[in-house]
């Protein structure tokens, strides 16, 4: 299936698009079936409200995220052979950098943690990420490597620049490292993305030690603000739904 179509369908299924579409259908149905139209409108508003509550988004994120068990012992450093960090997208409106294309904040967060792991373990690093839509732009891995080397002073040994999604991150990273007899890796990605990434990397044959970062769930005490809708909470809910859709789609397509 064309990558453009996959991304369009994904966008329409996620909040807020799905709720807006439901509202539009409800408005249309009001013309002929008032009861059905009102039901659809109220359902979309209720769904939007529920997913915008911090208490709900925090709970949903906690279902995906598990606390990191990564500990830097001599055994871990001897067993694992490389660090793999997955990209999470680019940013083109980087006016502060002279309009140059650069990585987005999520990718940068992963790179920061990969740099920390690289210093602590001394393991070589592979960055993974290609060109999803525009072939005339630099690959994600090339920009990731540049930032690690120039801004974090961490050498990057390998760049995997063909992948367009998590499944391809795993497939092409394995193809690259397999020739070097590297099968045991420390995997860096966001905590909410780790279940899908871990499944794919293990599926292609890697022995993986998860190194999650950028947790969305918190341990804040319950308060009135836990029930007040916020854009941030809706964003977290959208990330969670994106991952569940991804897990379902990958199970159907790749497994």
N, C-alpha and C positions, 0 to 999 in steps of 0.2 A: 504494500500500500504506500502511495506517495507520502513523503514526510510532511508536506504541506497539509494534506487532508487529515492526517493524524493529529496535527497540532490544532487545526480548526475544530475538529470534533471534540478534542480535549477541552478547548476553551469554552465551547458551548455547554459542556456538561458540568463545568465547575461553577461554584458561586463566584461572581454575581450573575453571570450570563444566564445560568439555568433558571434563576428566580425571575429575572427580567423577562425571559421568554415565557415562563409560566404566567406572569402578570399580563403580558400582551395577549396570550391565548385566553386568559380570563376576561379581559376587556372585550375581546372579539365575541366570546360566548355570551356576554351580557346582552348582546343585541337580540339573541334568540332564546337563550336559556339562562334566565336571570340567576336561578339557584346555582347552577353549575359554574357560571361565571364568577359569582361571589365566592364560591368555595375555592376556586383556583386562585383568585386574588388574595383571599385571606391566608391560604396555604403558603403562597409565595412570601407574603409579609411575615408570617409566623416563622417560616424557615430562615428568612434573612435575619430576623431578630434573634432567634435561638443561636445561630452560628456566629452572631456578632457579640455574644456575651462572653466575656473572659473566662467565666467558670466553665463554659462548654468547650471553648477552643482549647483551654488548658487541659481539660480531661481528655479530649480527643488526641492532642499531641502526646500526652502521657501514654496512650495506648500503643503508639508506635515506638516511642523512645525508651531505651533502657539505659541505666547508668553505666558509664564506662568502667570496665574492669582492667584497663590497660595499666600494667605496672612494669617499670623498667628494671628488670632483674637481669643478671648476666645470662640466665637461661633463655630469656626472651630475645636478647640481643644476639645470642648464638644461633637460635633456632630460625629466626626470620631473616630473610635475605634482602628485602627491598621494601620501600615505602611507595605505595601507589596513591595518588591524590586525583580525584575526579573533578572536572570542571563543572560549573553550574550556570554558565552563561556569560555574555559579554555586555558591555555598555558602550554605545556609540556617541552619546551626547556628553562626552567628557571635555567640556569647554575649558576647564582648568588645565587640561593637558594639551591644548592646542587642537581640539577636535579629534584627537587620535582615538582609535578604538582601544578600549582597555577591558579588563575583567570587571564583572559586577561585584557587588558587596558580598554576595554569598560565596563566590569563587575566592575572593580575597580572604574571607574568613577561613576557608579550608586551607589556603596556602600558608596562612600564618601558623596554623596548627601543624601543618606538614613541616614547616621550617623548624618549629620547636622540637618535633620528633626527630628530625634529621640531626639536629645538634646533640640531642640526648643519646641517640643510638649510634650515630655515625653511619647509618645505612644509606645506600644510594637511593635516589628518588626518581620515580617515573611519573610524569604528568600526562593525563589522558583527556582529550577533548578535540574534536575536529571542527568542521564548518557545517553548520546545520542547514542554512539557507543560501548564503551568499558565498560562492566559490572564489570570488575575487578578494575576499577579506583574509587576513591572517588567521591561522587556525587558533583555536582556544589554547591548545597545548603550547604553541609558540609564545603566546602572550603570558601564559602561566610561568613558563620557564624563564622568560625575561624578568618578570617581577621577582621570582625567587632568587635569581642570580644577582640582579642589580639592586634590589631594595632590601632583601633579607640576607644577602651574601651567602646563599646556599646553592651549591652546584646541583644541576639537574643532569642526570646521566642519560635518561631516555625521554623522548617525546613521542607519544602516540597521537597522531593527528588525523585519523580517519573516522573516528567514532562520532555518531550523531545522537546517541542515547545511551542509557546505562547498560543495556545488554551488549551494545557494541563496545563500550568502554571495557567491559570484561573480556569479550571475545578477542579484540585486537591487542589488548594489553597482554593477554595470555600468549597470543601468537608471537609477540615480540620477546617476551621473557622466557618462553619455553625453549627457544633456541640457545639460551644461556643457562639452561637447567635451573631456572629460578621458579619455584612453585609456592614458596611460603612468603607471604607478603603481609604487611601492615596496611590496612585500607583506611584512607581518610575521606570522609564525607560528612554531611550533616546528620545529626542523630535521627531526624525524621525520615531521611532518605536511606539510612543504613539497612533496614530490613530488605528493601528491594535490591540494593547494591550487593549486600552480602549473599543473597540468594543467587544472583547472576554470577558473581565471581567464583562462588563455590561450584556452581553448575558447570563452568568451563574447566574446572580442575584445580583451582587455587586452594591452598591451605591458608585461610584468612584469619588474621587477628584484627577485629574491628577497632577503629580509632575514631569514634564519633565526636563531632564538635558542633557548636552552634545550637544548643538545646533551645527549644521553643517552650516546653513545659516548665513551670515554676512551682515553688513550694510556698507561695504567698498565702497568708491567712485570708479566710473568707471575710469579705466586707461588702458594703453596698455597691462599691465599684465593680465587684465581680459580676453584677447583674446588669450593669449599664453598658449598652452596645458601644463598640469602638471599632474603628477601621483596622486597627492592629489585630484585634481578636478575629475579625473576619478574614484577614490575610492568613493568619495561622490556620484557621479552619480550611481555607482554600488549599494550603500546602498539604494538609492531612488528607483531604479528599483527592488531591492530585496523586498522592502516593498510593492510596487504595485503588484508584483507577489504574495506576501503573502496574500494581501487583496483579490485578485481574487481567489486564491486557497482556502482560508478559506471560502469564500462565496459559492464556489461550494461544498466544503466538509462538512462544519459544519453548514451552515445556511439553 
